[in-house]
Amino acid sequence: MPTASFRFHEEQPVVRVQFVEAGGGTTTTAQLLVDTGFTGDSAFVLNTLEPTRLGWHPARPSLVRGALSSLQERMWVMCSVPEVGLRRILPAIFTDLARLRLSPAIDGIAGLLFLQQFSRWGAERAPDGEWRFYLET
């Protein structure tokens, strides 16, 4: 079973996800905070400036509760994690990330719907003492 492993960023679990831009072949890699408490109809929360570049098709707006609490516009995005051979089209919320107060090195959030694409996922301390988040297909 292929496994991808990502070092924590500032003691928080992160994953690197590639997004295929809407025009085709060009990809953008994003470092996303893993938030298992982000549940519902969307796999990702991405920057409001990105839907014209990353969004393939509009998705039905979704009512969200929590850090984002309102009706959110969404788009279908094509994402991949090449290390494990995953490539999917999943729904993403596009919003102003500033209100989430993420580290400048974080490009958005990956939620439970994204994690459910894998057979196993979690965190473990590597032999070097660093915490890592892993995804397995």
Sequence and secondary structure as in RCSB ss.txt:
>XXXX:A:sequence
MPTASFRFHEEQPVVRVQFVEAGGGTTTTAQLLVDTGFTGDSAFVLNTLEPTRLGWHPARPSLVRGALSSLQERM
WVMCSVPEVGLRRILPAIFTDLARLRLSPAIDGIAGLLFLQQFSRWGAERAPDGEWRFYLET
>XXXX:A:secstr
  EEEEE BTTB EEEEEEE TTSS EEEEEEEE TT  SS SEEEETT HHHHEEEEEEEEEE SSS EEEEEE
EEEEEEGGGTEEEEEEEEEE GGGGT  TT  EEE HHHHTTSSEEEEEE TTS EEEEEE 
